[in-house]
Amino acid sequence: MSVTPSQLCPAVRPPPRSGNPDGARPWLVGLAVAVLMAAAAAAILVLRRYSASSALIAGEGALVAGLLGVLADANVASLSLLLASSALAGIGFGAAYLGALGSIASLAEGDQADLPFL
């Protein structure tokens, strides 16, 4: 996520105009990152009732598909593909994070198992 803005800036840079000499549109990059984080949060809320292994497996598939879409967008420079791929990667990120955290939390013993993060 920390590299996303620097990688996406060239992909969303339109031809230069008189009012904006370098043609930069940083709000598009911010929108892509916001979509990714919102989709991750939504996935965590939806998948928290499922088992950790189910969330982890679903998250891995969605994360890989979303990242491939973002890489494809680097060549195509399509805003709709960028946002859809960011949403899919966000769903995968949220689900994989939830599954990994649930897998680790299930290994906790005794009084450590009562931590309120899930």
Buried (B, 14 or more C-beta within 10 A) or exposed (E): EEEBEEEBBEBBBEEEEEEEEEEBBEEBBEBBBBBBBBBBEBBBEBBEEBEBEBBBBBBBBBBBBBBEBBEEBEEEBBBEBBBBBBBBBBBBBBBBBBBBBBBEBEEEEEEEEEEEEE
